[in-house]
Amino acid sequence: GIAGRFHGPAIAKVVRGAAHTGQHVLLQGETGTGKELAARGLHDALAAGGRRGPFGAHNAARFTGEDDAVTTLFGVVRGAFTGVEPRTGVIEAAAGGTLFLDEVHNLPARVQRSLLRFVEDGILERSGASVRRPVNVRIVCGTNVPVTEAVQEQRLAHDLVARLHGVGMPPLRERRADVPSLFLHVLRKAIEPKDAAAVADRLTVELVERLCVHDYRAGNVRVLEGIAA
Protein backbone atom coordinates (compact mmCIF):
# COMPACT_ATOMS: atom_id res chain seq x y z
CA GLY A 1 0.00 0.00 0.00
CA ILE A 2 0.88 3.68 -0.01
CA ALA A 3 2.07 3.73 3.61
CA GLY A 4 4.57 0.94 3.00
CA ARG A 5 6.38 2.98 0.36
CA PHE A 6 7.43 5.61 2.87
CA HIS A 7 9.97 3.72 4.96
CA GLY A 8 13.49 2.61 4.09
CA PRO A 9 17.25 2.65 4.80
CA ALA A 10 19.68 5.59 5.08
CA ILE A 11 18.15 8.65 3.45
CA ALA A 12 21.14 9.69 1.33
CA LYS A 13 21.25 6.27 -0.33
CA VAL A 14 17.48 6.33 -0.87
CA VAL A 15 17.62 9.79 -2.46
CA ARG A 16 20.43 8.75 -4.81
CA GLY A 17 18.37 5.72 -5.76
CA ALA A 18 15.30 7.88 -6.38
CA ALA A 19 17.34 10.13 -8.65
CA HIS A 20 18.03 7.26 -10.99
CA THR A 21 14.54 5.76 -11.15
CA GLY A 22 13.50 8.23 -13.86
CA GLN A 23 10.37 8.96 -11.80
CA HIS A 24 9.12 12.13 -10.20
CA VAL A 25 9.37 11.96 -6.41
CA LEU A 26 7.29 12.59 -3.29
CA LEU A 27 9.18 13.29 -0.04
CA GLN A 28 7.15 12.89 3.16
CA GLY A 29 8.36 13.92 6.59
CA GLU A 30 7.85 16.21 9.55
CA THR A 31 8.51 19.91 9.19
CA GLY A 32 12.25 20.55 9.11
CA THR A 33 13.39 17.02 8.26
CA GLY A 34 15.41 18.39 5.33
CA LYS A 35 13.11 17.76 2.37
CA GLU A 36 14.61 20.62 0.35
CA LEU A 37 18.11 19.38 1.20
CA ALA A 38 17.07 15.94 -0.06
CA ALA A 39 15.65 17.47 -3.24
CA ARG A 40 18.94 19.29 -3.78
CA GLY A 41 20.79 16.04 -3.17
CA LEU A 42 18.68 14.35 -5.84
CA HIS A 43 19.38 17.26 -8.19
CA ASP A 44 23.12 17.00 -7.50
CA ALA A 45 23.03 13.26 -8.22
CA LEU A 46 21.41 13.95 -11.57
CA ALA A 47 23.89 16.76 -12.30
CA ALA A 48 26.76 14.36 -11.64
CA GLY A 49 25.30 12.22 -14.40
CA GLY A 50 25.33 15.12 -16.85
CA ARG A 51 21.97 16.77 -16.26
CA ARG A 52 22.87 20.47 -16.18
CA GLY A 53 19.57 22.31 -15.75
CA PRO A 54 18.77 24.57 -12.76
CA PHE A 55 17.30 23.75 -9.35
CA GLY A 56 14.10 25.57 -8.42
CA ALA A 57 12.05 25.50 -5.21
CA HIS A 58 8.56 26.72 -4.44
CA ASN A 59 6.17 26.28 -1.51
CA ALA A 60 2.58 25.48 -2.48
CA ALA A 61 1.31 26.96 0.80
CA ARG A 62 2.23 30.42 -0.49
CA PHE A 63 -0.20 30.42 -3.41
CA THR A 64 -3.02 32.93 -2.91
CA GLY A 65 -5.54 30.80 -4.80
CA GLU A 66 -6.14 28.43 -7.69
CA ASP A 67 -5.32 30.94 -10.45
CA ASP A 68 -2.08 31.95 -8.73
CA ALA A 69 -1.09 28.29 -8.40
CA VAL A 70 -1.85 27.52 -12.06
CA THR A 71 -0.06 30.55 -13.49
CA THR A 72 2.95 30.22 -11.16
CA LEU A 73 3.42 26.53 -11.91
CA PHE A 74 2.54 26.41 -15.60
CA GLY A 75 2.97 30.00 -16.77
CA VAL A 76 0.49 32.26 -18.50
CA VAL A 77 0.18 33.92 -21.91
CA ARG A 78 -0.89 37.49 -22.61
CA GLY A 79 -4.64 37.99 -22.40
CA ALA A 80 -5.35 34.86 -20.37
CA PHE A 81 -6.51 36.94 -17.39
CA THR A 82 -7.25 40.64 -17.04
CA GLY A 83 -4.26 42.47 -15.60
CA VAL A 84 -1.98 39.41 -15.63
CA GLU A 85 1.34 39.78 -17.42
CA PRO A 86 2.67 36.85 -19.44
CA ARG A 87 5.27 34.84 -17.59
CA THR A 88 7.12 31.56 -17.59
CA GLY A 89 5.99 29.06 -14.95
CA VAL A 90 8.36 27.59 -12.40
CA ILE A 91 8.11 24.15 -14.05
CA GLU A 92 9.30 25.54 -17.38
CA ALA A 93 11.96 27.67 -15.67
CA ALA A 94 13.50 24.50 -14.21
CA ALA A 95 13.69 22.77 -17.61
CA GLY A 96 16.60 20.35 -17.78
CA GLY A 97 16.87 20.35 -14.00
CA THR A 98 14.77 19.83 -10.88
CA LEU A 99 11.78 21.60 -9.31
CA PHE A 100 11.07 21.08 -5.60
CA LEU A 101 7.40 21.78 -4.81
CA ASP A 102 6.93 21.66 -1.05
CA GLU A 103 3.63 21.29 0.86
CA VAL A 104 2.02 19.88 -2.28
CA HIS A 105 -1.07 18.92 -0.24
CA ASN A 106 -1.97 22.64 -0.24
CA LEU A 107 -2.52 22.64 -4.00
CA PRO A 108 -6.20 22.89 -4.97
CA ALA A 109 -7.62 19.61 -6.33
CA ARG A 110 -7.85 20.94 -9.92
CA VAL A 111 -4.21 22.03 -9.83
CA GLN A 112 -3.17 18.62 -8.49
CA ARG A 113 -4.93 17.07 -11.50
CA SER A 114 -3.02 19.42 -13.83
CA LEU A 115 0.23 18.47 -12.12
CA LEU A 116 -0.72 14.80 -12.51
CA ARG A 117 -1.17 15.27 -16.27
CA PHE A 118 2.27 16.86 -16.52
CA VAL A 119 3.83 14.08 -14.42
CA GLU A 120 2.23 11.51 -16.73
CA ASP A 121 3.22 12.95 -20.11
CA GLY A 122 5.76 15.74 -19.53
CA ILE A 123 3.71 18.08 -21.74
CA LEU A 124 3.23 21.62 -20.46
CA GLU A 125 0.53 24.10 -21.44
CA ARG A 126 0.71 27.68 -20.25
CA SER A 127 -2.57 29.09 -18.98
CA GLY A 128 -4.47 30.58 -21.90
CA ALA A 129 -2.18 29.02 -24.51
CA SER A 130 -3.28 26.84 -27.42
CA VAL A 131 0.11 25.20 -27.84
CA ARG A 132 1.45 22.40 -25.63
CA ARG A 133 5.09 21.43 -25.58
CA PRO A 134 7.34 18.92 -23.81
CA VAL A 135 9.39 20.12 -20.84
CA ASN A 136 12.05 17.84 -19.37
CA VAL A 137 12.14 18.52 -15.63
CA ARG A 138 12.28 16.26 -12.57
CA ILE A 139 9.50 17.15 -10.11
CA VAL A 140 10.17 16.54 -6.41
CA CYS A 141 7.09 17.13 -4.26
CA GLY A 142 7.19 17.48 -0.50
CA THR A 143 4.55 17.10 2.22
CA ASN A 144 4.69 17.25 6.01
CA VAL A 145 1.42 15.37 6.48
CA PRO A 146 1.11 11.56 6.53
CA VAL A 147 0.47 10.53 2.94
CA THR A 148 -2.16 7.83 3.59
CA GLU A 149 -4.07 10.22 5.84
CA ALA A 150 -3.87 13.05 3.29
CA VAL A 151 -5.18 10.75 0.53
CA GLN A 152 -8.06 9.54 2.72
CA GLU A 153 -8.96 13.15 3.54
CA GLN A 154 -8.70 14.05 -0.18
CA ARG A 155 -5.99 16.61 0.51
CA LEU A 156 -3.70 14.67 -1.84
CA ALA A 157 -4.93 13.08 -5.07
CA HIS A 158 -4.48 9.32 -4.92
CA ASP A 159 -3.59 9.14 -8.63
CA LEU A 160 -0.87 11.78 -8.18
CA VAL A 161 0.65 9.93 -5.23
CA ALA A 162 0.53 6.67 -7.19
CA ARG A 163 2.55 8.26 -10.00
CA LEU A 164 5.31 9.51 -7.68
CA HIS A 165 8.23 7.60 -6.21
CA GLY A 166 7.68 7.85 -2.46
CA VAL A 167 10.56 8.56 -0.08
CA GLY A 168 10.08 8.86 3.67
CA MET A 169 12.14 11.49 5.51
CA PRO A 170 12.67 10.24 9.09
CA PRO A 171 12.97 12.93 11.78
CA LEU A 172 16.51 13.85 12.75
CA ARG A 173 16.17 12.16 16.15
CA GLU A 174 15.93 8.86 14.23
CA ARG A 175 18.93 9.49 11.96
CA ARG A 176 21.59 11.03 14.17
CA ALA A 177 24.38 9.65 11.98
CA ASP A 178 23.32 12.28 9.42
CA VAL A 179 23.81 15.16 11.87
CA PRO A 180 27.51 15.99 11.16
CA SER A 181 27.08 16.14 7.37
CA LEU A 182 23.81 18.07 7.65
CA PHE A 183 25.42 20.55 10.04
CA LEU A 184 28.24 21.19 7.56
CA HIS A 185 25.68 21.67 4.79
CA VAL A 186 23.63 24.26 6.70
CA LEU A 187 26.85 25.91 7.89
CA ARG A 188 27.90 26.49 4.26
CA LYS A 189 24.52 28.12 3.64
CA ALA A 190 24.72 30.30 6.76
CA ILE A 191 28.21 31.75 6.37
CA GLU A 192 30.87 32.30 3.72
CA PRO A 193 32.30 29.04 2.32
CA LYS A 194 35.85 29.86 3.46
CA ASP A 195 34.58 30.61 6.97
CA ALA A 196 32.51 27.39 6.96
CA ALA A 197 35.62 25.43 6.00
CA ALA A 198 37.54 27.03 8.86
CA VAL A 199 34.79 26.13 11.33
CA ALA A 200 34.69 22.57 9.99
CA ASP A 201 38.43 22.24 10.55
CA ARG A 202 37.97 23.24 14.18
CA LEU A 203 35.13 20.80 14.95
CA THR A 204 36.13 18.57 17.83
CA VAL A 205 34.92 15.05 18.59
CA GLU A 206 33.22 16.43 21.68
CA LEU A 207 31.30 19.06 19.69
CA VAL A 208 30.21 16.53 17.08
CA GLU A 209 29.00 14.23 19.86
CA ARG A 210 27.04 17.11 21.41
CA LEU A 211 25.43 17.84 18.04
CA CYS A 212 24.49 14.19 17.62
CA VAL A 213 22.79 13.88 21.02
CA HIS A 214 21.03 17.27 20.87
CA ASP A 215 17.22 17.35 21.24
CA TYR A 216 15.84 17.89 17.71
CA ARG A 217 12.16 17.29 18.48
CA ALA A 218 11.25 20.96 18.14
CA GLY A 219 12.52 21.54 14.62
CA ASN A 220 14.73 18.82 13.19
CA VAL A 221 17.15 20.33 10.64
CA ARG A 222 15.95 23.82 11.55
CA VAL A 223 17.54 23.37 14.97
CA LEU A 224 20.86 22.81 13.16
CA GLU A 225 20.24 25.93 11.08
CA GLY A 226 19.80 27.91 14.27
CA ILE A 227 23.04 26.54 15.69
CA ALA A 228 24.92 27.29 12.45
CA ALA A 229 23.62 30.85 12.34
N, C-alpha and C positions, 0 to 999 in steps of 0.2 A: 504493500500500500504506500500511500504518499508519505506517511510518518516514517516508515522504515528507510526512506531514501535520505533522511537528514541526520545520519549518524555515521561516523567513520573514523579512520586513523588520523595521524598527525596532519594538521590543517594545511601546512605548506605543501606536503606531498599530494594531498587531495586537490588543492588548487592547481598545481602543475598538471595533474591528471585531467582536471576539468578543462584546462586550456587546450588540450590536445584531443578532446572528444569531437570537436567541430560543432558542438551544440552551444546554444545560448544557456545562461546559467542563472540559478536562483540561490542566493545566499540567505540563510535564515539564522538569526541569532539575536540575543539581547542587545539593547542599545549599548554601543561602545565596545562591541566585541572585535572591531577591526574589519568590518565588511568592506569599507573603501580600500583599506590596506590590502585586503585579499584580492579585490578587483584589480588594483594596481599590480599586484603580484602576478595575476593571470595575464594582464596586459604585457608585463615585462617578459613572461615566458613566451608569449607569442612573438614579441619583438625580437627575442633571441633567435627565433626561428625564421626571421626575415620579414615579419609583418611590421611595417614602419609607420602606420597611421597614428593619429593622436589619441590621447586618453581624455575622455570627457566625463564629468560627473554632474548629476542633477538630483535634487530631492523632490519626489512627487508630492510631498506634503506642502510644498511652497506654491503649488498652482492655485490660482484664485478661483478657478472654475473649470468646467469642461472645455470651453473654447480656448482658454489659456493653455490647458494641457495639450490639446490637439495641435495648436499652432506652435507651441514651444517644441514639442517632440517631432512633429512632422513638417513644420514650416508652413508658410502661407504665401499665396500669390496676391498680386495687386488686385483690389476689387473684391476679394473674398468676403471681407467684413468692412463695414463703414469705419473709417478712421484707423484701420490697421495697416501698417506698412508691411510690404513684402519682406520676408526674412527666411533664412535657412534654418531648418529645425536642428535640434541637437543631435538627432540620429544621423542626419546627413553630414553635419559638421565633424562627426567622428569617423567618417568613411575611411576604411583601411585600417581602423584601430578598434578601440573599445569604448563603449558607453556604459557607465555605471549609473543605474537608475534606482536610487534608494527609496525605501518606504513605498514600494510599488502598490501595496494594498490600499493606498490613498487615491489611486487613479479611479476616476468614475468608470462604471461598468462598460460604457460604450468605448471609452478610450482603451480599456484593457482588451476589448475585442479587436480594436484597430492594431494594437501592439501584437496581439496573437497573429493577425494576418501577416504582419511584417516578419515575425519570427518564423512563420511557416514558409513564406516564399521569398523573403528578402527584397520585396518590391515596395518602393516608397512612393506615396502620392501626397504632394503638398496640399494643404487645405485650399479648395477652390480651383485646383489645377485639373486639367483634362488629360495630362500625360503622367504615366507612371514609369518609374525607372528603377533598375536594380541598384542597391546600395550595399556594399560589403562591409558590415560592421558587426562586431561581437557585442551582444547585449548581455550585461550582467545586472540582474535585478537584485534588490535587497529588501528584506522585511524583518522587522523586530517582533512580529507576532507569530505564534505557532501556526505553521502552514495548514495543517489539517483543520484546526479551529477556524482559521480565516476562510477556508474553502466552505466549510459547513455553514458559516455565517454569511456567505456570499460576498465577502470583502475581497476575496481573490477568486478569479475565474478558474474553475477546475481545469478547463482545456488549456489555459495558459500555463498553469503549473505543470500539467502533464507534458508540455512541450519543452520544458526547461530542465536542465541537468541540476538536480538539487544538491546543495552542499550545506551541511550544518556547521555553524560557527560556535563552538563551545565557549562558554564564558572563560575569562582569563584565569579564574580560580581553579579551573579544571585543566589548564594547559600551561602550568607555570614554567615548563621548559622553554616556552616561547618568549618569556619575559625579557631576557637579555637582548635578543635580536630585535624585538619590538621596541624596547627602550631606545636602542641605537637609531632605529628608523625615525621615531618621533623626535629624537634629539636633533637629527639632521634637518627636520622640518622646522624646528623651533629656533635654531641658531645657525650661524654661518657654518658651512661645511668644514672649514679649517678649524673653527672653534670646537665643533662636534668631534672631530678627529682627536683634538687635544684632550677633550673630556674623556673620550673612549680609552685613550692611552693611560689615563689616570684611574680608571675603574679598578677597584680592589675586589678581591674575592669576598670580603666582608660586605661591601656595598651591593654586589651582585646578589649575594644571599639575602640581604635585607629586601631588595627589590622582589625577589622570588617569593618571599613569605609575606609580603605586604597584603593588606586586606583590599581586594579589588571589587568587593560586592557592590559598592556604590556607583561604579562607573567603568569598570573594565579598563580598556585601553585609554579611556579619557583620564583615568587616574595617572597613568604614565605620562600623558601629555601635560598634566598639571605639574608633575615632578620635573619634567624636562624644561618646562618654561621657567 
